[in-house]
Amino acid sequence: MSDLELVLAASTGLLAVALLVATWKLARSRERIAELERRTERQRIVPTPADAVRTVVGTALKVKDQGFSGALRSSIDDLALWADVERPDLVRLAASDGTVTILFSDIEGSTALNHRLGDRGWVQLLSKHDRLLTRAIDAHSGHVIKTQGDGFMVAFAEASEAVGAACDIQRALSKVRPGSRLSGVKVRIGAHRGSAVHRDGDLFGRNVAYAARVAAQAEGGEVLVSEAVLDALDEGTISVAESREADLKGVPGTHQLHVLDWRSRERA
């Protein structure tokens, strides 16, 4: 083999090695970008306008596939599933006794409102709804974990903070001026309190699901809480308007739930 052939062979070998290294680095870069995108998606709390529009389309499809009742409750169910899978780190929000109070909310009759207002009007309503809820949540040290369409999932260290935020939300909605986008809008709220465990446990996931089931039992304008939430409140903090037994989907047994009189809290 001539010297020229040796040089060419060596150069070809070096180029091949360089190409392999470049290909490997490119693959690693793509993996890193994908991971950053996944983290960004998990950490995003408030939906963008594009998210809201996608939710409108998704809601219409859910109504077609599931019927009105199924679509009404899907946002809460989806939020509960997301939190169970994606956010085991919520243990850091727990109170000193190792418990966390999870609150879910959504708009009653959201599908009908969507159709009546149209996409643009629905997005404007959601914007006002989100600002009203966020103010109440922030005022009571809540942490918005996830929003989806008209649904909110919020974590509180203390049950009293969750109840305070829920009552403020209902009170603010009751005082909306006539003609406002939020006039006549009713939000249903449910909350449950339970142990928060670390990544290798599953009690937190069950308590998330329980809170979602409580919220699914609430009617528009109600603050519905589990026995665990009521037990954690100081006596006389708020009165109970109604107590009722309910079967919660996927949770064995019959459970006592309580409708809180948020109007009495306003008078206190």
N, C-alpha and C positions, 0 to 999 in steps of 0.2 A: 504493500500500500504506500502510495506516495505521501510526501509531506503535506501536500494540499488536501489530499483525501483525509489524512489524519486530522488536520485543522477543521475541515468541514464536519467530520464526524463528532469531534469534540464540541464544536459550536452547536451542532444539532442537539447533542445531549444536554448542553447547558440551557438551550432554549426550551427543551422539553421539561427540564426541572423547573425553570422559571414559570412556565405555563401552568404546571401543576400547583406550584406555590400560589400563583395569582388566582387560580380557580378555587383553591381551598380558602384563601382570604375572602374572596367574593362570597362564597357560600356562608362563611362565618358572619360576614357583614349583613347578609340578608337575614340570617337567623336573629342577629341582634336587633335589626330594624323591626322584625316581626314581634319580638319579645317586647320592645318598647311600645309598639302599637297596642299590644294586648294590655300592658300595664296602664297605658293612658286611657284605654277604654274602660278598664275596671275602676279607675280613680275618678272618672268624670262623674260629676254629681248632677248638675243642672243640664237638661237636654237643650241642644241647639235648636233653632227654628227648623232645620232640616230633619232633626229627630222627631219634632212634633208633627211635621207633615207625614213622615213615614208612619207615625203612630196612627194618624187618621186613616191612612190606607190599610194598615194592619187591622184596625178596629172593624172596618167595613168587611174585610175578609173573614174575621172571626165571627161576625154576626151571621154571615152567609153559612159558615161551616158549623157554628156551635149554637146558633140562635141567640136571641137577645140576652137571656139570663146568663148563658155561658160567657158571653163577651163582657158582661158587666163585671164579672168576678175575675176575669183572666189577669188583669194587671196586678192585683194583689197576689194571686197565685204565682205569677211569673217573678215578682219581686222576692217572694219568700224563697223560691227555688234558687234564684240568683244569689241571695245572701247566704244560703246554706252552703252552696258550692264555692263561691268566690271570696267570701269575707269571714273566714274563721278568726281573723285577727281582731274582730270586734271585742274580744275579751278585754282589750285595753280600756274600753269605755265603761267597764263594770264599776259598780259601787264598791264601797269598802267591804261589804259582806259577800262580794262575789256575784251579785246579781245585776242584770241589765233589764231595762224595760223597753220593749219593742212596740212601736206604734205604727199602724198602717192606716192610710186614708185613701179615699178616691171619691169622685163625684158621682152621685146617684143619677141614673138616667143619662150617662154621658153620651151614649150612642145616639139617643134621640136629640140631644142638644147639638151634637155634631151635624146631624142631618138638617136640623132647623137653621143653624147658623151658617153652614157651609164651612169650607176649609179655612178661609181667611178669618172669619169670625170666631171659629173654634180656637185657632192659634192665639188670637187676641185674648179670648177668655182664659185660656191656659196661662198666659203671661200674668194676668191679674191674679188668678188663683194661686200661682206659684209664689208671687211676691207676698200675698197675704199670709200664706202658710209659713213661708220662710221667716217673716218678721216674728211670728208667734214662737216658732221653734227656736230661733236665735235668742229670744228674750228669756227662754227657759233652759238654756244651755243644752239644747238638743243637737244631735249630729245627724244630718241628712245622709243616709247611707246610699240610697238609690232613688231615682225617680223614673217613672216609665209612663208616658202619656199623662193621664190625670192622677196616677197613683204615686204616693209617697211612702217610703219606709224610713223611719227615724229611730235612733237609739238614744236613750236617756239613762244616766247613771241612777237616777232616783225616780220612783213611781210618781211622786208628787210633782216632779218637773214635767213628766209626760202628761199628767192630768191637767196641769196648769196650761200647757201649750194647747191641748185639745179644747179646753174650755174657752180659751182666748180665740181660737179659730172659729168656733161656733158662734161666739158672741160677736165677733167682727162681721161674720157673714149675715147675722141677723140684723145688723145695723147698716148694711149696704143701701145706698140711696136708690130710689126708684129710677129706672132708666140706665143704671150701670150694667155693664156686661155680666156682673156677678149677681144681679138682682134675681131672686128666685132660685139661685143655685144652692143645692143642698149637698153637703159633704158628709159621708159616713166615716166614722173613726172607731177603731178598735185597738185595744192594747193588752199586753200580757207581760208579766214579769217572771223571770226565771234565772237559773244559774247560767253563768257564762263559763265555758270551759275552753281549754287550749286546743290546738290543732289536732291532737290525737284523740279527742273526745267527740261525742256526737250529741250531748245534751243541748248544746246551744242550737244546733240545727232543729231539734224537736221543738224548742221554745219559739223559734222563728215561725215554724209551721203553725204552732198553737196560736200565736198572735194573729197570723193571717186568717185562721179559721174564725177567731173572735170577730175580726173586722168584717168578714163575709156575712156575719149574722146581724150586723148593725144596719139600721135604717138611716136614710138621709136626715141630717140634723142631730143624730145621736152621738154620744160618747159612750161606747160599750166597753166594759173592762172585765177581766177575769177576776176570780176570787183572790188570786195572788196579788193583783194590783190593789184591790180594795183593802186587803189585810195590811198592806204596807203604808197606807195613808193614816195620818193622825186622826183620832176620833174628832168629829165635828168639822173636819176640813171641808167636806162637801157632802150633800145629802144624796141619797139614792132615790131616783124617781120610780124605778121599777127593777125587779129581779125576775129572771126567767131561766128555766132549764133549757138546754140546747144539746143536740147531738152534733158534734163537730166532725166533719169529714176526716177520716183517717186517724181519729183519736178515740180510743175505746172509752165506753161509758157515757154517762150523761153529765153535763157540766153546768154549774151555776154561773150565770153572767149577770152583770149589773149595768143598768142605764143610769149614768150620773146626771144629776140635775145641774147643768152648767149655769143656769139662770140663778140658782141659789148661791153659787160661788160669787156671782157678780154682786149680789146684795150683801155678801158677808163683809 
